[in-house]
Amino acid sequence: SVPKRLMVLLAGPAASFLLCWLSLRLTSAGLIDTETGRQLFASNLLFLAGNLLPALPMDGGRAVALLLTLRLRGETVRRIMRILGTAIGLLFIAVNLILTLSCGGWNLSLSVAGCFLMYAAAQCTTTSALAELRALMDRKIRLECKGALPCRWIAATETLSLRKAV
């Protein structure tokens, strides 16, 4: 079900948020020194922000795609996720170039992250095939629960696409 999947997708960001909160509490209680607490907080905050990006394969992107499938067709969702991932990737590369030109030095971290997001957006089809299979299985289970579909196994004797088999 969608709420259960959404909870699973947001469990990682929730854990990062909890670690941010815990690092603040431990620092304010004096159990860890200020510099260590600051580093723990900053690293977990960056991990949280990155994980919540609305681009595949990040948890935020998977949650957005899941919510979009409630109202839109699969191909439309894939197109939106490709555009979103590509746009965020290009934004990361542009920010890296601007920071490099304005501040000097050279840091490829944002550019590498941007290229990764653009690659993941282009490869959205592999994720979509799994999502389509999951949607078909969910539909089958719902129909079986209503007694509308007898459960039968299907065997394919040759290699064929999922869409052709269905």
Phi, psi and chi 1 to 4 in degrees:
 res  aa     phi    psi   chi1   chi2   chi3   chi4
   1 SER       -  154.6   75.0      -      -      -
   2 VAL   -62.5  -46.7  173.1      -      -      -
   3 PRO   -60.4  -37.9  -23.8   32.7      -      -
   4 LYS   -66.7  -44.4  -72.6 -179.9 -175.6  176.6
   5 ARG   -62.7  -39.6  -76.0 -167.9 -165.1  141.8
   6 LEU   -63.2  -40.3 -159.0   54.5      -      -
   7 MET   -64.2  -40.9  -76.0  177.4   31.8      -
   8 VAL   -64.3  -42.9  169.0      -      -      -
   9 LEU   -64.7  -34.4  -71.3  174.1      -      -
  10 LEU   -91.4    1.0  -63.7  178.4      -      -
  11 ALA   -66.0  -40.1      -      -      -      -
  12 GLY   -63.0  -52.2      -      -      -      -
  13 PRO   -60.3  -34.7  -27.1   34.9      -      -
  14 ALA   -65.5  -38.8      -      -      -      -
  15 ALA   -65.0  -40.9      -      -      -      -
  16 SER   -63.6  -41.2  -65.3      -      -      -
  17 PHE   -62.3  -42.4  178.7   79.1      -      -
  18 LEU   -61.8  -40.4 -178.9   64.6      -      -
  19 LEU   -67.2  -35.8  -70.6  171.4      -      -
  20 CYS   -60.8  -49.4  -76.8      -      -      -
  21 TRP   -61.5  -42.6  176.9   81.9      -      -
  22 LEU   -64.5  -39.5 -171.7   61.4      -      -
  23 SER   -65.2  -37.2   65.3      -      -      -
  24 LEU   -64.6  -44.8  -73.4  174.8      -      -
  25 ARG   -65.0  -43.4  -61.5  -65.5  -61.8  159.9
  26 LEU   -66.1  -36.1  -68.9  173.8      -      -
  27 THR   -69.7  -45.5  -56.3      -      -      -
  28 SER   -67.7  -27.1   65.6      -      -      -
  29 ALA   -82.1   -8.3      -      -      -      -
  30 GLY    80.7   12.6      -      -      -      -
  31 LEU   -78.7  -24.2  -63.5  172.8      -      -
  32 ILE  -132.0  152.1   57.6  175.2      -      -
  33 ASP   -70.6  161.3   65.4  -75.1      -      -
  34 THR   -60.7  -42.6  -54.4      -      -      -
  35 GLU   -66.0  -43.1 -177.3   58.6   26.2      -
  36 THR   -64.3  -42.9  -57.5      -      -      -
  37 GLY   -62.1  -40.5      -      -      -      -
  38 ARG   -64.0  -43.5 -172.9 -172.1   68.2   74.1
  39 GLN   -66.9  -40.4  -71.3  177.9   -2.7      -
  40 LEU   -62.6  -45.0  -79.5  171.8      -      -
  41 PHE   -62.5  -48.8  178.1   79.8      -      -
  42 ALA   -63.5  -43.6      -      -      -      -
  43 SER   -66.2  -41.6   61.4      -      -      -
  44 ASN   -70.6  -33.4  -78.3  -59.3      -      -
  45 LEU   -66.3  -41.2 -174.2   63.8      -      -
  46 LEU   -65.6  -40.2  -75.6  172.7      -      -
  47 PHE   -63.5  -41.2 -163.1   56.6      -      -
  48 LEU   -63.4  -48.0  171.1   66.9      -      -
  49 ALA   -63.1  -43.0      -      -      -      -
  50 GLY   -64.8  -39.6      -      -      -      -
  51 ASN   -69.9  -25.3 -143.2   -2.0      -      -
  52 LEU   -89.5   -0.8  -75.7  176.4      -      -
  53 LEU   -55.6  134.8  -76.7  173.8      -      -
  54 PRO   -80.5   52.4   29.6  -34.1      -      -
  55 ALA  -137.6  143.6      -      -      -      -
  56 LEU   -72.6  144.3  -66.3  172.8      -      -
  57 PRO   -97.7   17.6   36.8  -35.3      -      -
  58 MET   -65.4  156.2  -52.4  -48.6 -151.4      -
  59 ASP   -60.2  -36.7  -72.7  -22.8      -      -
  60 GLY   -63.3  -41.4      -      -      -      -
  61 GLY   -67.1  -39.6      -      -      -      -
  62 ARG   -66.6  -36.4  -67.8  170.0   55.2 -156.1
  63 ALA   -67.5  -42.3      -      -      -      -
  64 VAL   -62.4  -44.5  167.2      -      -      -
  65 ALA   -62.6  -40.7      -      -      -      -
  66 LEU   -62.5  -44.0  178.4   65.6      -      -
  67 LEU   -67.9  -36.4  -67.1  173.1      -      -
  68 LEU   -66.3  -31.7  -72.4  174.1      -      -
  69 THR   -67.3  -15.4   58.1      -      -      -
  70 LEU   -69.8  -27.4  -64.2  175.1      -      -
  71 ARG  -118.2  -20.9  -61.6  -79.8 -177.1 -157.7
  72 LEU  -120.7  159.5  -57.9  171.5      -      -
  73 ARG   -69.7  157.2  -66.9 -179.3  -42.5  115.6
  74 GLY   -56.8  -44.5      -      -      -      -
  75 GLU   -65.9  -35.7 -174.7   54.6   39.4      -
  76 THR   -66.0  -42.2  -55.0      -      -      -
  77 VAL   -63.0  -44.3  172.0      -      -      -
  78 ARG   -61.1  -41.2  -74.7 -171.8  -72.1  -79.8
  79 ARG   -63.5  -45.1 -168.5  175.1  -46.6  118.6
  80 ILE   -61.8  -43.7  -70.0  169.8      -      -
  81 MET   -68.0  -35.1  -64.4  -48.8  -65.9      -
  82 ARG   -63.6  -46.3  -83.9 -171.2 -149.3  112.8
  83 ILE   -63.1  -45.4  -68.4  168.1      -      -
  84 LEU   -62.2  -47.6 -155.6   50.7      -      -
  85 GLY   -63.1  -41.9      -      -      -      -
  86 THR   -65.4  -43.1  -57.6      -      -      -
  87 ALA   -63.8  -43.7      -      -      -      -
  88 ILE   -67.0  -39.5  -67.7  171.6      -      -
  89 GLY   -61.7  -45.5      -      -      -      -
  90 LEU   -63.9  -37.2  -72.7  171.4      -      -
  91 LEU   -62.7  -42.7  177.8   67.6      -      -
  92 PHE   -60.2  -44.6  -85.2   29.0      -      -
  93 ILE   -65.0  -42.6  -67.3  169.6      -      -
  94 ALA   -64.0  -43.9      -      -      -      -
  95 VAL   -62.0  -41.1  167.0      -      -      -
  96 ASN   -62.1  -42.8 -174.0   54.7      -      -
  97 LEU   -65.7  -42.0  -71.4  173.1      -      -
  98 ILE   -63.0  -44.9  -69.6  168.0      -      -
  99 LEU   -64.5  -38.2  -71.5  174.1      -      -
 100 THR   -65.0  -44.7  -60.9      -      -      -
 101 LEU   -70.8  -36.6  -66.9  173.0      -      -
 102 SER   -84.8  -34.1   64.3      -      -      -
 103 CYS  -102.9  -12.2  -60.1      -      -      -
 104 GLY    80.4  174.7      -      -      -      -
 105 GLY    75.8  177.9      -      -      -      -
 106 TRP  -142.1  122.5 -171.2 -107.2      -      -
 107 ASN  -133.5  118.5 -176.5  -12.4      -      -
 108 LEU   -92.7    1.2  -71.1  176.9      -      -
 109 SER   -56.7  -51.5  -61.7      -      -      -
 110 LEU   -65.8  -36.7  -82.1  176.3      -      -
 111 SER   -66.6  -41.2  -71.0      -      -      -
 112 VAL   -64.2  -43.6  169.1      -      -      -
 113 ALA   -61.7  -41.0      -      -      -      -
 114 GLY   -63.2  -43.2      -      -      -      -
 115 CYS   -64.2  -39.0  -70.7      -      -      -
 116 PHE   -61.6  -45.1  168.5   74.5      -      -
 117 LEU   -65.1  -37.8  -70.3  173.8      -      -
 118 MET   -68.1  -39.4  -72.0  171.4   38.8      -
 119 TYR   -63.6  -46.0  172.9   77.1      -      -
 120 ALA   -61.4  -37.5      -      -      -      -
 121 ALA   -65.5  -39.9      -      -      -      -
 122 ALA   -68.6  -30.1      -      -      -      -
 123 GLN   -92.7   16.5  -62.8  -59.6  -42.7      -
 124 CYS   -54.6  -23.0 -176.3      -      -      -
 125 THR   -65.5  -33.2   54.1      -      -      -
 126 THR   -66.5  -40.5   57.7      -      -      -
 127 THR   -67.4  -37.2  -55.8      -      -      -
 128 SER   -68.4  -32.6   65.7      -      -      -
 129 ALA   -63.5  -42.2      -      -      -      -
 130 LEU   -65.7  -39.8  -69.2  174.4      -      -
 131 ALA   -64.2  -39.1      -      -      -      -
 132 GLU   -66.3  -42.3 -170.9  169.7  -22.8      -
 133 LEU   -62.4  -43.0  179.6   60.7      -      -
 134 ARG   -62.3  -41.6 -173.2  178.5  -63.7  126.7
 135 ALA   -64.3  -40.2      -      -      -      -
 136 LEU   -64.5  -41.8  -72.8  170.5      -      -
 137 MET   -66.2  -40.2  -66.7  -56.3  -66.1      -
 138 ASP   -61.7  -44.1  -74.8  -12.9      -      -
 139 ARG   -62.3  -42.2 -168.9  174.3  -47.0  135.7
 140 LYS   -62.2  -44.8  176.4 -175.3  169.8  -75.1
 141 ILE   -63.5  -41.8  -69.5  168.0      -      -
 142 ARG   -61.9  -42.3  -79.1 -165.4  -50.8  -88.8
 143 LEU   -66.9  -38.9  -71.2  171.4      -      -
 144 GLU   -64.1  -40.2  -75.7  174.7   -4.1      -
 145 CYS   -63.9  -32.3  -70.3      -      -      -
 146 LYS   -82.3   -5.0  -68.2  178.5 -177.4  177.4
 147 GLY    77.2   15.4      -      -      -      -
 148 ALA   -92.2   -8.8      -      -      -      -
 149 LEU  -142.7  117.1  179.8   69.9      -      -
 150 PRO   -70.8  147.1   24.3  -30.3      -      -
 151 CYS   -86.3  118.5 -178.3      -      -      -
 152 ARG  -133.9  146.4  -67.0 -165.9  179.5  113.5
 153 TRP   -88.4  145.7  -71.0   95.4      -      -
 154 ILE  -121.7  132.2  -61.6  172.6      -      -
 155 ALA  -115.3  135.2      -      -      -      -
 156 ALA  -104.3  129.4      -      -      -      -
 157 THR   -94.3   -1.5   58.0      -      -      -
 158 GLU  -142.7  166.0   61.3 -176.3   76.1      -
 159 THR   -77.3  123.8  -57.5      -      -      -
 160 LEU  -150.5  160.7   51.9  124.8      -      -
 161 SER   -71.8  157.8   69.6      -      -      -
 162 LEU   -59.9  -43.5  174.0   65.5      -      -
 163 ARG   -61.5  -40.9 -171.3  175.1  -57.6  -80.3
 164 LYS   -68.6  -38.5 -172.2  174.1  178.2 -176.7
 165 ALA   -65.2  -38.8      -      -      -      -
 166 VAL   -73.4      -  171.5      -      -      -
